[in-house]
C-alpha cells in the first residue's frame, strides 16, 4: 500500500507544478469555460464508467451532463441524465432524467442505448442534509428502488395565503427560487424493470432516504428521523423495509445521528457514518463523523474509524468484505482511506496534495475518482492495484493549458495563544523585485469546513489582477482533529477571528512584497460573519466584502431554515442559560459604531441559510454610522451565488471595490 500512496502522490505533484511562462492568468470571461467532473460510478463488471461533468457555458446556473465511458476504448456517450447507478450485473444503468416539466427514473443498457422510462420521480425542497444514495438495484438486477415524494399532511406553504404551521418551514440553503417548504414527504418505491410496475413501499409523515438493497434481496436499508419532534430534533436512525410487504424494522435507536448505511457483501454487517453526541445540527456539525459497523440486527455497534482523528465520509465495502473505504478530510485535502473491518487499522490509499470529491470502488479494488489539484479544476482519474493513476479526461485543456496558474503556498504558524494554524497563500501571478502587492484575506464558511491549496477560480482571477489571497483554516475548521474543531465551542467571533489576524501577520512577516497598507478582507457564510466581526475589531483593512454573513446571531437563529445550529455551537438553546445575552455580545451589529472599513455586502435574494435580513440590518446601521457601504442582491440565488453571470459580476465588482479603496489615500 505504501507504493500505491507514493504513485498517487507523485502524480498529483506533477499536476501541481504546471507553469506556463509569459502566459496570461485567469479572467472573469474564463468562468464560462471552466468545466469540472462531479461524480463517477464504476460498473461492477469493470467494463464501463459513468461520470458527470458540470458546464458553466451559459449565463444561468452551471449545468451537469452525465456520460458513459467504455474503459476498453475510452470513448464516451452522453446519458442525458444524472445520478447514474449500475445494476449488479453491469448490463444496465439507472438514472434520473428531466422530461418536460417532470423528472423520471430511466434505465438504459450499459452503453447508454435503449433508454426506457420507468416512472416519475418527484423531489421536495425540504432540507434533508447529508443524503446518500437514492437509487438502489436488487441483487438480481431485475428491480430498482428509488426515492420520490408524495404530499404530506400539511398543504404546500407557498399558497395564497401562505399558511405556516411547521417549525421547519423554509427550503434548504441552495434553493433560490421558492420561499417556503412544499411539505412533501420522501418515500421508498420499487420498480420492476421488465414489467414497468412501480409500487410504493413506505408511507407516513416521515422522510425516508439514503437507501441500499440487501445482498439477499429481502430488505432495503434507509435513513429516517423518527424522533418525537423531527422538525426540532435532528437525529437520523437506520431502518430496513421488507421488499415483500413494506414492513419496517428499526436497526438503530441512538441519541446521535447515523448516515449513509451500506450492507456488507455477505449481508451480515452494516457500515455507516455516525456521531456520538446527543445534539447534532441539521446544517453543520462540530463533531466529526466516523465509520461505524453494526450487525444486521443493530447489535454490536463499534466505531472502526476511531484511528483516524478527522472527518470521514462515504463508507464503501471492498468486494471481499475485509475493508471499508471512505473519504477523509485532512489538512486542506480530501484523501481516500481504507479501514480494516476486523481491527480498525487504517491506511491511506489516495493521498498527497489534492481534494478527492467523488469516487467509486470496483470489485478488483480499482478506484475511479474525481480529483482537484492546485493547478486544475476537478478531473477524472482511474487507478488499478498494479498501475499508476491515469487521467481519463482533460476537461479544460482546450483553454487552461495556455494559461498561467498562480502558486499556492502553505503557511504554518502559531496563533496568538500558541495554537498551530495553517493558511494557504495564493501569490500574485507576477511578483517583481521591489514592488508591493495587495492581499485579500478570504475566509471559508462552516465554520466546520476548510480551505486548501487546490484550484480556486476566484483567487486565480485575483492573482491575475495582481492580488495575493490568504485562506485561513482557523480553529473550528475540519481536517485537523476533533480537538481543533471543538476549539470554537461557545466562542464564535472570538479566538478564531484572532487566528485570521495572526495569519495576516504571519504572511506579512514571510513576504516583504505584501503591502500592509493595501489589505482587503472577505468571506462567505461563516466567513462573511467573521468579516463582519473583524472590521469591528480593527481598521487595518482598506475594504471588506462579506457574502451571506451573519451580523446578528439572535435574529439569525430565528430566521434561518434551521434552528439547532447555535445550540450545537454553544451547548444550549438561545432561550436557555442567558445565551441570548452572549449571542448579542458576539454579534457584529452591536459594535457597528466602531467600523471604519468600507463594506460591500453580497447576498442571494432568497437565502434561507443566512437570510438577507442579516445584510440589511448591518447595511442600514453602517449608513447611520456614516461608513461607505453598498449592497449587492442577486435574484434567483440562495446561500451560494451560483449563476455564472452573477459569479462573474460579483468578482468584477469586488476588484473594482478593492482597487478604488486601495488607491484612496
C-alpha positions in Angstrom: 0.0 0.0 0.0 3.0 2.3 0.6 3.9 2.0 -3.1 0.3 2.9 -4.1 0.4 6.0 -2.0 3.7 7.1 -3.5 2.4 6.7 -7.0 -0.7 8.7 -6.4 1.2 11.4 -4.5 3.7 11.7 -7.3 1.1 12.0 -10.0 -0.6 14.8 -8.0 2.8 16.6 -7.5 3.3 16.7 -11.2 0.0 18.3 -11.7 0.8 20.9 -9.1 3.9 22.1 -10.9 2.4 23.2 -14.2 3.8 26.7 -15.1 3.3 28.4 -18.4 5.9 31.2 -18.6 4.7 34.5 -20.1 1.1 33.4 -20.3 -1.9 35.3 -19.0 -3.8 34.2 -16.0 -7.5 33.7 -15.5 -10.0 36.5 -16.1 -13.7 36.5 -15.4 -14.5 35.7 -19.1 -12.9 32.3 -18.4 -15.6 31.4 -15.9 -17.8 30.4 -18.8 -15.1 27.9 -20.0 -14.5 26.1 -16.7 -15.7 22.5 -16.5 -15.3 20.1 -13.7 -16.0 16.4 -13.0 -18.5 16.0 -10.2 -19.5 12.3 -9.9 -18.1 8.9 -11.0 -19.5 5.3 -10.9 -17.6 2.2 -12.0 -19.7 -0.6 -13.4 -19.5 -3.8 -11.4 -18.1 -5.7 -14.3 -15.4 -3.1 -14.8 -16.2 -2.5 -18.4 -17.9 0.9 -18.2 -17.7 4.0 -16.1 -20.4 6.7 -15.7 -19.3 10.2 -14.8 -20.8 13.7 -14.6 -19.3 16.9 -15.9 -20.5 20.4 -14.8 -20.5 23.1 -17.5 -20.6 26.9 -16.9 -21.0 28.0 -20.5 -24.4 29.6 -20.0 -25.3 32.7 -18.1 -27.5 30.8 -15.7 -26.6 28.1 -13.1 -23.9 25.5 -14.0 -25.4 22.6 -15.9 -24.4 18.9 -15.3 -24.1 16.4 -18.1 -23.6 12.6 -17.5 -21.6 10.3 -19.7 -20.9 6.6 -20.0 -17.3 5.7 -21.0 -16.2 2.4 -22.3 -13.0 1.6 -20.4 -11.8 -0.5 -23.3 -11.9 2.3 -25.9 -12.0 5.4 -23.6 -14.9 6.6 -25.8 -17.8 8.4 -24.0 -21.5 8.8 -24.8 -23.9 11.3 -23.1 -26.5 9.6 -20.9 -28.9 12.7 -20.7 -29.5 12.4 -17.0 -28.0 12.4 -13.5 -27.3 10.1 -10.6 -26.2 7.1 -12.7 -26.4 3.8 -10.8 -25.2 0.5 -12.2 -27.1 -2.8 -12.0 -25.1 -5.5 -10.1 -24.6 -7.5 -13.4 -23.2 -4.4 -15.1 -25.6 -4.7 -18.0 -27.8 -1.7 -17.2 -27.6 1.8 -15.7 -30.5 3.6 -13.9 -30.5 7.3 -13.8 -32.7 10.4 -13.4 -33.7 12.4 -16.5 -35.6 15.7 -16.9 -38.5 15.2 -19.3 -40.6 18.3 -20.0 -41.8 19.6 -16.6 -41.0 16.4 -14.6 -38.1 14.2 -13.6 -38.2 10.5 -14.4 -36.4 7.3 -13.5 -34.8 5.8 -16.6 -33.0 2.6 -17.3 -30.6 2.1 -20.3 -28.1 -0.5 -21.4 -24.6 -0.2 -20.2 -23.5 1.9 -23.2 -26.4 4.3 -22.7 -28.5 3.0 -25.5 -32.2 1.8 -25.4 -33.2 4.1 -22.6 -36.6 3.2 -21.0 -38.7 5.4 -18.8 -39.7 3.6 -15.6 -41.8 6.3 -13.9 -41.9 9.8 -12.5 -39.7 10.9 -9.6 -40.9 13.9 -7.6 -38.5 15.8 -5.4 -39.0 18.0 -2.4 -37.4 21.3 -1.3 -37.4 20.3 2.3 -34.0 20.3 3.9 -32.6 16.7 4.1 -28.9 17.1 4.8 -26.2 14.5 4.1 -28.3 12.3 1.9 -26.6 9.3 0.4 -27.8 7.1 -2.5 -31.5 7.5 -3.6 -31.4 4.7 -6.2 -30.5 1.1 -5.5 -30.7 -2.1 -7.5 -31.9 -5.5 -6.4 -29.1 -8.1 -6.3 -30.6 -10.0 -9.3 -30.7 -6.7 -11.4 -34.4 -7.1 -12.0 -35.8 -4.3 -9.8 -34.8 -0.8 -8.9 -35.6 1.0 -5.6 -35.8 4.8 -5.6 -36.9 7.8 -3.5 -39.8 10.0 -4.6 -42.0 12.4 -2.7 -45.8 12.5 -2.0 -47.9 15.2 -0.4 -47.6 15.5 3.3 -50.3 16.2 5.9 -49.8 20.0 5.6 -50.6 22.0 2.5 -47.8 23.4 0.3 -46.8 26.6 2.3 -46.4 28.6 -1.0 -50.1 29.1 -1.4 -52.3 32.2 -1.2 -52.4 32.9 1.7 -49.1 31.2 2.8 -50.2 29.2 5.8 -47.2 28.2 8.1 -47.6 25.5 10.7 -44.3 23.7 10.9 -41.2 24.5 12.9 -39.1 24.0 9.7 -41.0 25.8 7.1 -38.2 27.1 4.7 -36.4 25.3 1.9 -32.8 24.3 2.2 -29.8 26.6 1.6 -29.4 26.0 -2.2 -33.0 26.8 -3.0 -33.0 30.2 -4.6 -36.5 30.3 -6.2 -39.1 29.2 -3.7 -39.6 30.9 -0.3 -41.3 28.2 1.7 -41.4 24.4 2.2 -43.6 22.3 -0.1 -44.2 20.0 2.8 -43.9 16.9 0.7 -42.5 13.6 2.2 -40.0 11.4 0.6 -40.7 7.7 0.5 -39.3 4.4 -0.9 -40.6 3.0 -4.2 -39.7 -0.2 -6.1 -39.9 -0.7 -9.8 -39.9 -3.9 -11.8 -37.6 -3.3 -14.8 -39.3 -5.8 -17.1 -43.0 -5.0 -16.4 -42.6 -1.4 -15.5 -44.8 -1.9 -12.4 -44.0 0.7 -9.7 -45.2 0.2 -6.1 -44.8 2.4 -3.0 -43.1 0.6 -0.2 -43.2 3.1 2.7 -45.8 5.7 3.7 -46.5 8.1 6.5 -45.4 11.6 7.7 -41.6 10.8 7.9 -38.9 11.2 5.3 -37.1 8.2 4.0 -33.8 8.4 2.0 -30.2 7.1 1.7 -31.0 3.5 0.5 -29.1 0.3 0.0 -30.6 -3.1 -1.1 -29.5 -6.2 0.9 -27.4 -8.9 -0.8 -30.1 -11.5 -0.1 -32.7 -9.3 -1.8 -35.1 -9.3 1.2 -34.7 -5.7 2.6 -33.7 -2.2 1.8 -31.8 0.0 4.2 -32.9 3.6 4.6 -32.4 6.6 7.0 -35.3 8.4 8.7 -35.8 10.7 11.6 -38.4 9.2 14.0 -37.8 11.5 16.9 -40.9 12.7 18.8 -40.5 16.1 17.1 -38.4 15.5 13.9 -38.5 19.2 12.9 -36.9 20.3 16.2 -34.6 17.3 16.9 -32.3 16.2 14.1 -31.5 12.5 14.5 -31.3 10.1 11.6 -31.6 6.4 12.5 -31.2 3.3 10.3 -34.2 1.3 9.3 -34.9 -1.6 6.9 -38.0 -2.1 4.8 -39.0 -5.6 3.8 -39.3 -5.7 0.0 -42.2 -8.2 0.0 -44.7 -6.2 2.1 -43.1 -2.9 3.2 -42.9 -3.9 6.9 -40.2 -1.9 8.7 -37.8 -2.8 11.4 -35.6 -0.3 13.3 -31.9 -1.1 13.4 -30.5 1.8 15.4 -32.2 3.9 18.1 -29.5 6.2 19.4 -29.1 9.7 20.8 -26.8 10.6 18.0 -27.2 10.7 14.2 -26.4 8.0 11.7 -25.7 8.5 8.0 -25.0 6.6 4.7 -25.7 3.0 5.7 -24.4 0.2 3.4 -24.6 -3.6 3.6 -21.5 -5.7 3.7 -21.2 -8.1 0.7 -22.4 -11.1 2.8 -25.3 -9.1 4.3 -24.3 -9.8 7.9 -23.0 -6.3 8.8 -23.9 -2.7 8.1 -21.3 0.1 7.7 -22.4 3.6 8.3 -21.2 7.1 9.5 -22.2 8.3 12.9 -21.6 10.9 15.6 -21.7 10.2 19.4 -23.0 13.5 20.9 -26.7 13.9 21.8 -27.2 17.1 19.8 -26.4 17.3 16.1 -27.3 20.2 13.8 -29.1 19.7 10.6 -26.9 22.4 9.0 -23.4 21.8 10.1 -22.0 19.8 13.0 -18.9 20.4 15.2 -18.4 16.7 15.8 -16.6 14.7 13.1 -18.5 11.8 11.6 -16.6 8.4 11.8 -17.1 5.0 10.2 -19.0 2.5 12.4 -20.2 -1.1 11.9 -23.2 -2.9 13.3 -24.6 -6.4 13.0 -27.6 -6.8 10.7 -30.0 -6.5 13.7 -28.2 -3.4 15.0 -26.3 -5.1 17.8 -22.5 -4.9 18.4 -22.2 -1.3 17.2 -18.5 -0.4 17.0 -16.5 2.5 15.8 -13.8 1.3 13.4 -12.8 4.8 12.2 -11.5 5.9 15.6 -7.9 5.5 14.5 -8.4 8.5 12.1 -8.9 11.7 14.0 -10.6 13.5 11.2 -14.0 13.8 9.5 -14.9 10.7 7.4 -17.4 10.4 4.5 -18.9 7.9 2.1 -18.2 4.5 3.5 -18.0 1.6 1.0 -17.1 -2.0 1.3 -14.4 -3.9 -0.5 -15.7 -6.8 -2.5 -14.3 -9.3 0.0 -15.8 -7.5 3.0 -12.4 -7.1 4.7 -12.2 -3.3 4.4 -14.4 -0.3 4.5 -13.1 2.5 2.3 -14.0 6.2 3.0 -13.1 9.8 2.3 -11.1 11.6 4.9 -10.7 15.4 5.2 -7.2 16.3 6.4 -5.1 19.5 6.3 -6.8 21.1 3.3 -7.0 17.9 1.2 -9.5 15.0 0.8 -8.0 11.6 0.8 -9.3 8.0 0.3 -8.5 5.6 3.2 -9.4 2.0 3.8 -10.1 0.6 7.3 -9.9 -3.0 8.4 -13.3 -4.2 9.4 -11.8 -6.6 11.8 -9.1 -4.5 13.5 -9.9 -0.8 12.7 -6.4 -0.4 11.4 -6.4 2.3 8.6 -4.2 3.2 5.7 -4.2 6.0 3.1 -4.9 4.8 -0.4 -5.1 8.1 -2.3 -3.1 10.8 -0.6 -0.9 13.7 -1.4 -1.9 17.3 -2.2 -5.4 17.5 -3.7 -9.1 17.0 -2.9 -11.0 13.9 -3.9 -14.6 14.9 -4.3 -16.2 11.8 -5.6 -15.0 8.2 -6.0 -16.1 4.7 -6.9 -14.6 1.3 -5.9 -14.5 -1.7 -8.3 -14.7 -5.4 -7.4 -11.0 -5.8 -8.0 -10.2 -2.7 -5.9 -9.9 -0.5 -9.0 -10.5 3.1 -7.9 -12.1 5.8 -10.1 -12.1 9.2 -8.5 -12.6 12.9 -9.1 -9.5 15.0 -8.0 -9.0 18.7 -7.8 -5.3 19.9 -7.6 -3.7 23.3 -7.1 -3.4 23.7 -10.9 -6.6 22.2 -12.2 -10.4 22.0 -11.5 -11.7 18.5 -10.7 -10.7 15.9 -13.3 -11.4 12.2 -13.6 -8.8 9.5 -12.7 -8.7 5.7 -12.5 -6.2 3.6 -10.7 -5.8 -0.2 -10.6 -4.0 -2.0 -7.9 -1.0 -2.7 -10.1 -0.7 0.5 -12.1 -0.2 4.3 -11.7 -3.2 6.6 -11.8 -4.4 7.5 -15.2 -6.3 10.7 -16.1 -9.3 9.7 -18.2 -10.4 13.1 -19.4 -8.8 16.6 -19.6 -11.9 18.8 -19.4 -10.1 22.1 -19.5 -7.1 21.5 -21.8 -8.6 23.5 -24.7 -8.3 26.7 -22.8 -6.4 26.2 -19.5 -3.2 24.7 -20.9 -2.2 28.1 -22.3 -3.0 29.9 -19.0 -0.6 30.6 -16.1 -1.8 29.3 -12.8 -0.6 31.2 -9.7 1.4 29.4 -7.0 -0.3 28.4 -3.7 2.0 28.4 -0.7 1.2 26.6 2.6 2.0 28.7 5.7 2.1 27.1 9.1 2.3 29.4 12.1 1.4 29.8 15.8 -1.6 31.9 16.6 -1.8 34.5 19.4 -2.1 31.7 22.1 0.3 29.2 20.5 -2.4 27.2 18.7 -0.9 25.8 15.4 -2.8 27.2 12.4 -2.5 26.5 8.7 -3.1 29.0 5.9 -2.8 29.0 2.1 -1.3 32.0 0.3 -2.1 32.4 -3.4 0.6 34.6 -4.9 0.0 37.3 -7.5 0.7 35.9 -10.9 3.8 38.0 -11.3 5.9 39.4 -8.4 8.6 41.9 -9.3 11.5 42.7 -7.1 11.0 45.9 -5.2 7.2 46.0 -5.8 4.4 45.5 -3.3 1.1 43.9 -3.9 -2.3 44.0 -2.2 -3.5 40.9 -0.2 -7.1 39.8 0.2 -8.0 37.6 3.2 -10.6 35.0 2.1 -12.4 33.2 4.9 -14.2 29.9 4.4 -17.6 29.1 5.7 -18.9 26.4 8.0 -17.3 27.1 10.5 -16.6 23.3 10.3 -15.3 23.3 6.8 -11.8 24.1 5.4 -9.8 25.7 2.7 -6.9 24.0 0.9 -4.2 24.6 -1.7 -6.4 23.5 -4.6 -7.6 25.3 -7.7 -9.9 28.2 -6.8 -11.2 30.2 -9.7 -11.8 33.4 -7.8 -8.3 33.6 -6.2 -6.7 32.7 -9.5 -8.6 35.7 -11.1 -7.4 37.8 -8.2 -3.8 36.6 -8.8 -4.1 37.7 -12.5 -5.3 41.1 -11.2 -2.2 41.5 -9.0 -3.7 40.4 -5.7 -2.4 37.8 -3.2 -5.1 35.8 -1.4 -4.8 34.4 2.0 -7.1 31.5 3.1 -7.0 30.6 6.8 -8.1 27.4 8.4 -8.9 29.0 11.7 -9.7 26.9 14.9 -13.0 25.1 14.3 -12.1 24.1 10.8 -12.2 20.4 9.9 -9.2 18.3 8.9 -7.1 19.0 12.0 -8.7 16.7 14.5 -11.7 16.8 16.8 -10.0 18.9 19.5 -9.2 21.6 16.9 -12.9 21.5 15.6 -14.1 21.8 19.2 -11.9 24.8 20.0 -14.6 27.1 18.8 -17.2 25.8 21.3 -19.0 28.7 23.0 -16.6 31.2 21.3 -17.9 32.3 17.9 -16.4 35.6 16.9 -13.6 35.0 19.4 -10.3 33.2 19.2 -10.9 32.1 15.6 -11.1 35.8 14.5 -7.8 36.3 16.2 -6.4 33.4 14.2 -7.3 35.2 11.0 -5.5 38.3 12.1 -2.5 36.2 13.2 -2.4 34.7 9.7 -2.2 38.2 8.2 0.8 38.9 10.4 2.4 35.6 9.5 2.1 36.3 5.8 3.4 39.8 6.2 6.4 38.6 8.2 7.2 36.0 5.5 6.9 38.2 2.4 8.0 41.8 2.1 6.2 42.1 -1.2 2.8 42.1 0.5 1.7 45.7 1.1 0.4 46.1 4.7 -1.4 49.3 3.6 -3.5 47.5 1.0 -5.3 44.7 2.7 -8.8 43.6 2.0 -11.0 41.0 3.7 -13.9 38.9 2.5 -15.7 35.6 3.3 -18.8 33.6 2.6 -21.3 32.3 5.2 -19.4 31.9 8.4 -16.5 33.7 6.6 -18.9 36.5 6.0 -19.8 36.5 9.7 -16.1 36.7 10.6 -15.6 39.5 8.1 -18.5 41.4 9.7 -17.0 40.9 13.1 -13.3 41.6 12.3 -14.0 45.0 10.9 -15.5 45.9 14.3 -12.2 44.9 15.9 -9.6 46.6 13.6 -9.3 49.2 11.0 -6.3 47.7 9.2 -8.4 46.5 6.2 -9.0 49.1 3.5 -12.1 47.4 2.2 -14.4 44.4 3.1 -16.8 42.2 1.2 -18.9 39.9 3.4 -21.0 37.4 1.5 -24.1 35.7 3.1 -22.7 36.6 6.5 -24.5 36.8 9.9 -24.4 40.2 11.6 -26.9 39.5 14.4 -26.7 36.0 16.0 -30.0 36.4 17.7 -32.1 37.3 14.7 -30.3 34.8 12.6 -31.3 31.9 14.9 -35.0 32.5 14.4 -35.0 33.4 10.7 -32.8 30.6 9.1 -34.3 27.4 7.7 -32.8 25.5 10.7 -32.8 26.5 14.4 -30.4 24.0 16.0 -27.0 25.2 14.8 -26.3 27.7 17.6 -27.5 25.2 20.2 -24.7 22.8 19.0 -22.1 25.6 18.8 -22.9 27.0 22.3 -24.1 23.9 24.1 -27.7 25.2 24.7 -30.6 26.9 23.0 -30.6 30.7 22.8 -33.6 31.0 25.3 -31.7 29.0 27.9 -29.0 29.9 30.4 -28.8 33.5 29.3 -27.3 32.5 25.9 -29.3 35.3 24.2 -27.1 37.8 26.0 -23.9 36.1 24.9 -25.1 35.9 21.3 -25.7 39.6 21.3 -22.3 40.2 22.8 -20.8 38.2 19.9 -22.8 39.9 17.2 -21.0 42.4 14.8 -24.1 44.6 14.7 -23.7 45.5 18.4 -20.3 47.2 17.6 -21.2 48.8 14.3 -20.2 52.2 15.7 -16.6 51.0 15.7 -16.4 50.2 11.9 -14.2 52.4 9.7 -13.8 50.0 6.8 -15.9 50.5 3.6 -18.2 47.5 3.1 -19.8 45.9 0.1 -22.4 43.2 1.0 -23.1 40.3 -1.3 -26.3 38.2 -0.7 -28.7 35.9 -2.6 -32.2 37.3 -2.6 -33.7 34.0 -1.4 -31.0 32.9 1.1 -32.7 30.7 3.7 -29.5 29.6 5.3 -28.4 33.2 6.3 -31.4 35.3 5.4 -30.7 38.5 3.6 -32.0 40.5 6.6 -28.6 39.9 8.2 -27.1 42.0 5.5 -29.9 44.5 5.5 -29.5 45.3 9.3 -25.8 45.8 9.0 -26.1 47.9 5.8 -28.6 50.4 7.4 -26.5 50.5 10.6 -23.4 51.4 8.6 -25.3 54.1 6.8 -26.3 55.5 10.2 -22.7 55.4 11.3 -21.6 57.1 8.1 -19.4 54.3 6.7 -19.4 53.9 2.9 -21.4 50.8 2.1 -23.2 49.1 -0.8 -25.4 46.0 -1.0 -25.4 43.6 -4.0 -28.6 41.4 -4.0 -28.6 38.7 -6.6 -32.1 37.4 -7.7 -32.8 33.7 -8.1 -29.9 32.9 -5.7 -29.9 31.1 -2.4 -27.0 30.8 0.0 -24.4 30.4 -2.7 -24.3 32.7 -5.7 -24.5 30.1 -8.5 -25.4 31.6 -11.9 -22.2 32.1 -13.9 -23.1 35.7 -14.9 -23.7 36.5 -11.2 -20.3 34.9 -10.2 -18.5 36.9 -12.9 -20.3 40.1 -11.9 -19.5 39.8 -8.2 -15.8 39.1 -8.9 -15.6 42.1 -11.3 -17.4 44.4 -8.8 -15.1 43.1 -6.0 -12.0 44.0 -7.8 -13.4 47.5 -8.6 -14.3 47.9 -4.9 -10.8 46.9 -3.7 -9.0 48.9 -6.4 -10.9 52.1 -5.5 -10.1 51.8 -1.8 -6.6 50.6 -2.2 -5.9 53.6 -4.3 -7.5 56.1 -1.9 -5.1 57.9 0.4 
